[in-house]
């Protein structure tokens, strides 16, 4: 049976984000607004502000557009699985109405920005179920969307090669090429002379002479009246937001199949989830994109079992001739199922944040940018208050918050107290004094780092699907050499040994 190819970045499929091949370093000493993060939220926020004449700059730890957005399957749809039904159950019908309004506004912004320069397709969007439990969730989703004014209809999908118990369809939704979309955002910012500086990982924010000051590991220091943290979680601030969101990794693969291509956008209501859409490769070939089989970061390991499970399901349902690309993505899910966008709790005044998109960051991220820009210009949309940051809301949200943080505490204790975790491939956390060590061998190079996450002291675990050290507490990820791949950690793991593997400890 064909297995997925070796890890590669999603840009190998979607194409590179244009215009970012060389770092930029031209931030001024002071700006009205500094946006940290150059994904869909950060670039869109900067663009909306620049269009209104606001002095804005963008800074990122890596190449603009190289994060979660470009690793998305980029479904710009208002049908978000079974999320609207969940929101109605937790927060009521009014919350669903505002959630739909927010995402419709985000979708409209995407349509306008895509005009002429981005590969897009108009497709029907589906949520389907193959179990009775999933069918109940599908019915609740259709009711919630209809109540919010969307023409969602129960229907039977005819192009799937398997039977379904129930399905809801929302016609004429949008799917896009995320790299091309980010390139369009960046190109307009460059044309407006908006600075985009990288690679600078912001490690500190404080108040300085009546302004906010941001500092980075590379020595950058700039001040601003407003700082927007478009960084999945609002690091480097130590707010309580990391306690309200669960980090999730999920996988995607492009493949040639024996079956006819299903042209709709599909997402299962059952677990593990399966996401389907088509996409154009760089050569112009239309391939099937399959995603899903997500899991909490650093948990339910080995990670390769989830990737293989997704591949096996695709083989079984569609008859894969060849997997051509694969990649993974990370996002955070809020404990109460609603995104959190606005003033950062417990942070300095005029620090704004956006998190908790639950893998629906294309339309939600575009809506979030309108909220963030609205706070700066005092033009907050009516629906923006639904997303205002909070610890949680409602009994179910508090229950989920307690459960997820009890799980964090358990993994913290487990990481420090249990016996060493050995691995047959030579990559393992080993108990040593004064702290555990993370030992890996990749491409013949053996490295030993501290196993203690530099965010809040969790013990990292080896991700064999991506050759990374992942923290099960709040989702920080590190390379084999200890370098930070994604936050909330801002400092690398301490390197202990580095060299060609000889089978002996150095």
Secondary structure, DSSP 8 states (H G I E B T S, - for coil): -----S---THHHH---TT-SS------SEEEEEEE--SHHHHHHHHHHHHTT--EEEE-SSSTT-STGGGS--EE-S--TTHHHHHHHHH-HHHHHHHHHHHHHHHHHHHHHHTTTS-EEEEEEEEEESSHHHHHHHHHHHHHHHHTT---EE---SS-SS--SEEEEEEEEEEE-HHHHHHHHHHHHHHTT--EE-S--EEEEEEETTEEEEEETTS-EEEEEEEEE-SSS-TTS--SGGGTEEEEEEEEEEEEESS----SEEEESSSS-EEEEEEE-TTS-EEEEEEEEEEETT-SS-THHHHHHHHHHHHHHH-EEEEEEEEEEEEEEETTSS-EEEE-TTS-TTEEEEE-BTT-HHHHHHHHHHHHHHHHHT---GGGGGG---S--HHHHHHHHHHHHHHHHHHHHHHHHS--B--TTS-EEE--SSS-EEEEEETTEEEEEE-B-TTT--BEEEETTTTEEEETTT--EEETTS-EEESS--S---EEEEEE--SS--
